[in-house]
Amino acid sequence: MKKSLLILPVMVALLLVGDVALAQEQGAVYNFGLDSLGSGVAMGLAVLGGGIGQGMAARGMYESVARNPQAAGKLNAPFYVGLAFIESLCLFALVVAFSING
């Protein structure tokens, strides 16, 4: 139920912006600034998801090291690689946001 409450505002925003985004009228230029708003919202959601993902990964790492401190050396490399993958998704969202903004 909580997940659907988080997704609902995003769905409403996409439905409101969809008409302007898909309008293809010859000769008329519509520049309402909604592309900038959409790219900003998309980037904010991507960074929010990346931050939550990195927090969950760090929590798992710290819990596992707290249970078995001798395994910390073996867990460091996969932990940092996982954080790099999460961060690369945030950077990919930044590239997409810039490409939407033009």
ABEGO torsion letter per residue (X at the ends): XAAAAAAAAAAAAAAAAAAAAABBBBGBBBBAGAAAAAAAAAAAAAAAAAAAAAAAAAAAAAAAAAABAAAAAAAAAAAAAAAAAAAAAAAAAAAAAAAAAX
